[in-house]
Amino acid sequence: MAKAELRKTEIRDCRAAVGSVVRRALVLRGWSLKEFAAAVDRDERQCARWMDGTERPQFDTLWAVRLLRAPLVQAFGELAGASVQIVITVGKVA
């Protein structure tokens, strides 16, 4: 398996970027830190460390919360510089 060789500053920058994604996803979802911590079943302090980049978030934990999936995808898209467009399609309800 290939391993990325990153310097400590690059790792810190990556963590900060990922933390900004988590923070943005909360804004998009309209959740407070307390609501987010309850949804992922983690301590508020740990969630705050995820958002400030001092601790790496557990993405399987984040992805398990269905209401966070779309905001996370949107936030990562924005971070990558992608044009993010939200489209809602309503079909006939039986």
C-alpha positions in Angstrom: 0.0 0.0 0.0 1.3 3.4 -0.9 1.9 5.8 1.9 1.8 9.6 1.6 4.9 11.3 2.9 3.7 14.5 4.6 5.5 16.9 6.8 4.0 17.9 10.1 2.8 21.3 8.7 1.1 19.5 5.8 -0.7 17.2 8.3 -1.7 20.1 10.4 -3.1 21.9 7.3 -5.0 18.8 6.3 -6.6 18.4 9.7 -7.6 22.1 9.7 -9.2 21.7 6.3 -11.1 18.6 7.4 -12.1 20.4 10.5 -13.5 23.2 8.4 -15.5 20.7 6.4 -17.1 19.3 9.6 -17.8 22.9 10.8 -19.4 23.8 7.5 -21.5 20.6 7.5 -22.9 21.7 10.8 -23.7 25.1 9.5 -25.4 23.6 6.5 -27.4 21.2 8.7 -28.3 24.1 11.1 -27.0 22.2 14.1 -25.2 23.5 17.2 -22.2 21.8 18.7 -24.4 20.2 21.3 -26.8 18.8 18.7 -23.9 17.5 16.6 -22.3 15.8 19.6 -25.6 14.1 20.4 -26.1 13.0 16.8 -22.7 11.4 16.6 -22.8 10.2 20.2 -19.6 11.9 21.2 -18.5 14.4 23.8 -18.8 18.0 22.8 -15.2 18.6 23.6 -14.1 15.8 21.2 -16.4 17.2 18.4 -14.9 20.7 19.0 -11.4 19.2 18.6 -12.5 17.7 15.3 -13.7 21.1 14.1 -10.5 23.0 15.2 -8.3 20.4 13.6 -6.5 19.2 16.7 -8.0 15.7 16.4 -8.9 13.7 13.3 -12.6 13.0 13.0 -13.9 9.5 12.6 -15.6 9.5 9.2 -17.4 6.3 9.7 -19.0 7.9 12.7 -19.9 11.0 10.8 -21.2 9.0 7.8 -23.4 6.8 10.0 -25.6 9.9 10.7 -27.8 10.1 7.6 -28.6 13.8 8.1 -24.9 14.7 7.9 -24.2 12.9 4.6 -25.4 15.5 2.1 -23.9 18.5 4.1 -20.5 16.6 4.3 -20.5 16.0 0.6 -21.4 19.6 -0.1 -18.7 20.9 2.3 -16.0 18.7 0.8 -17.1 19.8 -2.7 -16.8 23.5 -1.6 -13.3 22.8 -0.1 -12.2 21.2 -3.4 -13.4 24.2 -5.3 -16.2 22.4 -7.0 -19.4 24.1 -8.1 -22.0 22.7 -5.7 -25.5 22.6 -6.9 -28.4 21.3 -4.8 -31.2 19.8 -6.9 -34.5 18.6 -5.5 -36.6 16.3 -7.6 -40.1 15.6 -6.5 -41.8 12.5 -8.1 -45.4 11.4 -7.9 -46.3 10.1 -4.5 -48.5 7.0 -4.6 
